[in-house]
Amino acid sequence: MMIAGCDQEGARQREQIETAQQAVTSEMIDPTSVLFSDVTATATSVCGWVNGKNRLGGYAGKQRFIWSGSGHVELESESDPAKFPDLKPQARDASRCMFNASFGACKGDASAPDALSCMDWLDTSVKSN
């Protein structure tokens, strides 16, 4: 019985990873060039590294991704503060902190920030300005 349970869990994780990779691939400029590495599945999310070709045809470089069970995909480049010049610095930093917290939780990284510490930091930062 224990082996069957492990097989079912492994199959569920493989299916979850495949679904996540399809979702991430659909977000990339050249879906045929996408390469995944260090992909991890949890009960509620999938995360890892993705690389794909840019508009010039060269690989853009690895970036982290997070896929939630609800189907939402977030690429690390989407939380890049340089992409949001109109946002206040605190909001940009909070976005980056939340991405790091989500990625760390998915990877089981105890040293990563947690979402509450990101929100506490943002609250303190906004009140001090």
Secondary structure, DSSP 8 states (H G I E B T S, - for coil): -HHHHHHHHHHHHHHHHHHHHHHHHHHSSSGGG-EEEEEEE-SSEEEEEEE-B-TTSSB---EEEEEETTS-EEEGGGG-GGG-TTS-HHHHHHHHHHHHHHHHHHHT-TTS--HHHHHHHHHHHHHH-
